[in-house]
Amino acid sequence: MKKITILAIALLTVCFVTTKAASAGTYKIVNKISIEGDEKWDYLFSDDESGRLYVSHGSQVQAIDEATGKVVGKITGLKGVHGIAIAPALNKGYISNGKDSSVTIFNTNTFEVIKRVVVTGVSPDAILFDPFSQKVIVCNGHSNNLTVIDAVTDEIVSTIALTGNPEFSVTNGKGLIYINLESASSVAVINASTYEVVNVWPVAPGVEPTGLALDNDTHRLFSVCANKLMVVVDAESGKVITTLPTGDKTDGAGFDPSSNVLTVQTEMKQ
């Protein structure tokens, strides 16, 4: 089998510091992790509580010990994996399968599959566990809706219609979910308790937003767009605060509250 090398640090190719200056050359590759397989891979998910990195990898998800770089578990027999979400207190993980429009639920201790849930949309992609509501939010990219799964019962409790295809989601941990709507060039705001769309905010001059990150302290959303812009949005009012230039083919974003560093990911060929 071919080995795929994960450059977990190198994927974060454009860096912004939101509250303090950062010197050039701060970031460098500190390690490389090689895993077996020759299939495409999509999202990475780092579970800080367990110290594990989950890697979506075609027909499987591999769990890697971040301290040693060794694969400690696999969930196999999957169909076009995109994203992974973890509910730590419940010892459960959730995997979105784009090719058969399902979510695979697994035990994070044993890596055994608990259940497969067919979603209420087409091509589930990004997936999020919201600790406030104890719900799993599944972005169905080809049907312009969300499937909401109760993480306690693992049953579908709602389907939320949207005005564009959902590309990525973040939670404020206080009852609101923010969704980038790529085709509508906007951000939808979802009430996690009522499952209602409470706001839809345009991100113009941004076009086709993909990655999304949130700074809960300053209430800022960072939406990276296809036209080489990152749009900063007030998460309370929806007002566009400013824009910043990014590289081509931006696909992801992340915010680290401990260092106040925002990272933007661009697509890399396998």
Legacy VTK file of the C-alpha trace (Angstrom):
# vtk DataFile Version 3.0
C-alpha trace
ASCII
DATASET POLYDATA
POINTS 270 float
0.000 0.000 0.000
1.086 3.536 -0.710
1.755 5.697 2.345
0.218 9.122 2.668
2.154 11.694 4.650
0.159 14.093 6.789
1.754 17.508 7.168
-0.517 18.641 9.967
1.418 21.841 10.557
2.235 22.576 6.931
-1.443 22.527 5.931
-1.895 25.748 7.857
-0.402 27.848 5.140
-1.628 31.379 5.840
-1.528 32.719 9.394
-3.043 35.793 10.955
-2.723 36.982 14.548
-5.875 38.708 15.718
-4.691 40.495 18.857
-0.924 40.547 18.837
1.864 40.590 16.301
3.632 37.439 15.218
7.161 37.366 13.931
7.928 35.902 10.543
9.186 32.348 10.565
7.291 31.329 13.700
5.805 28.261 12.042
7.760 25.301 10.774
7.255 21.593 10.147
8.073 19.774 13.384
6.989 16.258 12.442
5.594 14.121 9.630
3.156 11.250 10.160
2.869 8.563 7.489
-0.203 6.348 7.232
-0.944 3.479 4.873
-3.446 3.758 2.050
-3.819 5.260 -1.404
-7.290 6.803 -1.168
-8.248 10.450 -1.006
-8.541 12.122 2.375
-10.450 15.164 3.581
-10.875 16.632 7.078
-8.569 16.101 10.036
-10.002 16.279 13.544
-7.848 16.679 16.654
-9.494 15.461 19.865
-7.607 17.388 22.521
-9.061 15.419 25.421
-7.796 12.062 24.186
-4.727 13.346 22.340
-5.852 11.634 19.148
-5.857 12.843 15.570
-8.646 11.410 13.416
-7.965 11.281 9.669
-10.674 10.823 7.030
-9.266 8.548 4.391
-11.598 7.343 1.632
-13.133 4.164 3.036
-11.692 4.441 6.528
-10.883 6.741 9.431
-7.560 6.282 11.199
-6.990 7.370 14.800
-3.437 8.485 15.511
-1.811 9.025 18.890
-0.559 12.599 18.607
2.289 12.004 21.074
3.764 8.995 19.286
2.456 9.406 15.728
1.259 5.790 15.727
-2.091 4.567 14.406
-4.019 3.250 17.412
-7.344 2.454 15.776
-9.301 2.270 12.526
-12.928 2.470 11.484
-13.241 0.722 8.127
-15.851 -0.197 5.506
-16.914 3.425 5.011
-18.166 5.132 1.852
-16.418 8.339 0.883
-15.467 9.796 4.263
-15.477 13.576 4.681
-15.586 14.691 8.329
-15.314 13.443 11.902
-16.959 14.836 15.036
-16.317 13.637 18.592
-18.630 13.714 21.628
-16.034 13.136 24.392
-18.357 12.656 27.384
-20.395 10.094 25.458
-17.341 8.222 24.093
-18.787 8.490 20.610
-17.513 9.587 17.233
-19.486 10.532 14.126
-18.259 10.145 10.541
-19.947 11.666 7.481
-20.027 9.387 4.424
-20.629 11.324 1.218
-21.055 8.400 -1.157
-23.945 6.693 0.644
-25.366 9.741 2.477
-24.926 8.299 5.936
-23.263 8.921 9.282
-21.285 6.151 10.958
-21.307 6.272 14.765
-18.421 4.584 16.595
-17.123 3.981 20.106
-14.018 6.133 20.700
-12.599 3.632 23.202
-12.882 0.488 21.087
-13.329 1.990 17.586
-16.228 -0.411 17.060
-19.166 0.778 14.954
-22.281 1.435 17.039
-24.730 2.417 14.344
-25.136 3.732 10.809
-27.674 6.501 10.282
-28.952 7.435 6.805
-29.220 11.229 6.770
-32.140 13.298 5.486
-30.112 14.867 2.680
-27.516 14.136 0.026
-23.721 14.023 0.290
-23.020 14.806 3.953
-19.728 16.631 4.261
-18.700 18.769 7.250
-19.983 17.499 10.604
-20.041 19.107 14.059
-20.822 18.049 17.637
-22.411 20.888 19.616
-21.828 20.353 23.362
-24.482 22.930 24.308
-27.375 21.031 22.709
-25.751 17.569 22.646
-26.581 17.436 18.955
-24.590 16.458 15.873
-24.984 18.864 12.948
-24.483 17.269 9.528
-23.965 19.532 6.490
-25.617 17.932 3.444
-23.776 19.602 0.599
-25.925 18.496 -2.340
-29.362 19.035 -0.822
-29.045 22.438 0.864
-30.025 21.220 4.318
-28.757 20.046 7.677
-29.513 16.779 9.452
-29.598 17.060 13.246
-28.819 13.915 15.264
-29.326 13.605 19.020
-25.951 12.389 20.335
-27.574 10.715 23.351
-30.100 8.620 21.415
-28.377 8.667 17.997
-31.743 9.404 16.395
-32.478 12.103 13.804
-34.459 14.891 15.462
-34.661 17.538 12.731
-33.901 18.550 9.164
-33.127 22.239 8.619
-33.658 23.729 5.149
-31.085 26.294 3.980
-30.823 28.826 1.152
-27.530 27.432 -0.150
-25.232 24.454 0.187
-23.692 24.170 3.681
-19.915 23.977 3.515
-18.709 24.268 7.119
-20.066 24.957 10.603
-18.918 26.257 14.001
-20.667 26.573 17.356
-20.439 29.337 19.937
-21.177 26.767 22.655
-24.074 28.919 23.857
-26.901 27.839 21.592
-25.967 29.191 18.163
-24.522 27.358 15.165
-22.971 29.281 12.267
-22.951 27.734 8.778
-21.072 28.914 5.692
-23.452 28.734 2.704
-21.079 28.427 -0.228
-23.481 28.856 -3.153
-25.341 31.725 -1.455
-22.173 33.578 -0.325
-23.596 33.986 3.148
-23.544 32.709 6.727
-26.655 31.137 8.260
-27.250 31.299 12.014
-29.089 28.350 13.576
-30.755 28.169 16.982
-29.467 24.866 18.365
-32.500 24.384 20.610
-35.353 25.194 18.205
-33.574 24.162 14.964
-34.654 27.423 13.345
-32.663 29.617 10.981
-32.605 32.900 12.902
-30.416 34.918 10.522
-28.724 34.768 7.130
-25.875 37.254 6.673
-24.216 38.057 3.323
-20.419 37.955 3.326
-19.974 40.309 0.351
-17.475 41.195 -0.983
-16.572 37.580 -0.219
-17.709 34.953 -2.731
-18.364 31.242 -2.133
-17.220 30.894 1.497
-15.686 27.569 2.526
-13.732 27.501 5.797
-15.177 29.146 8.897
-13.700 29.920 12.326
-14.973 31.759 15.408
-13.352 33.833 18.142
-15.906 33.641 20.931
-14.231 36.331 23.059
-14.432 39.051 20.424
-17.511 37.598 18.667
-15.777 37.500 15.306
-16.452 35.024 12.514
-13.697 34.438 9.957
-15.071 33.222 6.640
-12.541 32.313 3.929
-13.813 32.695 0.397
-13.057 31.523 -3.135
-12.115 35.010 -4.332
-8.964 35.111 -2.191
-10.558 37.035 0.657
-11.210 36.312 4.299
-14.270 38.173 5.533
-14.458 39.088 9.221
-18.079 39.217 10.448
-19.533 40.363 13.764
-21.094 37.173 15.156
-23.749 39.158 17.020
-24.946 41.618 14.379
-23.836 40.039 11.093
-22.000 43.204 10.079
-18.920 42.776 7.904
-16.041 44.273 9.916
-13.192 43.980 7.419
-11.601 41.755 4.798
-8.098 40.359 4.497
-6.333 38.844 1.466
-5.620 35.113 1.415
-4.048 32.696 -1.023
-5.751 30.816 -3.824
-8.057 27.828 -3.161
-8.712 28.484 0.511
-10.593 25.563 2.029
-10.414 25.704 5.820
-9.906 27.974 8.817
-9.215 27.540 12.512
-8.847 29.787 15.543
-6.708 29.038 18.614
-8.006 31.077 21.591
-4.933 30.303 23.705
-2.609 32.125 21.304
-5.142 34.306 19.444
-3.842 32.882 16.177
-6.096 32.360 13.199
-4.983 29.874 10.542
-6.218 29.531 6.980
-5.770 26.340 5.004
-5.375 26.140 1.248
-6.035 23.017 -0.767
-3.087 20.726 -1.344
-2.828 17.967 -3.932
-2.338 14.467 -2.578
LINES 1 271
270 0 1 2 3 4 5 6 7 8 9 10 11 12 13 14 15 16 17 18 19 20 21 22 23 24 25 26 27 28 29 30 31 32 33 34 35 36 37 38 39 40 41 42 43 44 45 46 47 48 49 50 51 52 53 54 55 56 57 58 59 60 61 62 63 64 65 66 67 68 69 70 71 72 73 74 75 76 77 78 79 80 81 82 83 84 85 86 87 88 89 90 91 92 93 94 95 96 97 98 99 100 101 102 103 104 105 106 107 108 109 110 111 112 113 114 115 116 117 118 119 120 121 122 123 124 125 126 127 128 129 130 131 132 133 134 135 136 137 138 139 140 141 142 143 144 145 146 147 148 149 150 151 152 153 154 155 156 157 158 159 160 161 162 163 164 165 166 167 168 169 170 171 172 173 174 175 176 177 178 179 180 181 182 183 184 185 186 187 188 189 190 191 192 193 194 195 196 197 198 199 200 201 202 203 204 205 206 207 208 209 210 211 212 213 214 215 216 217 218 219 220 221 222 223 224 225 226 227 228 229 230 231 232 233 234 235 236 237 238 239 240 241 242 243 244 245 246 247 248 249 250 251 252 253 254 255 256 257 258 259 260 261 262 263 264 265 266 267 268 269
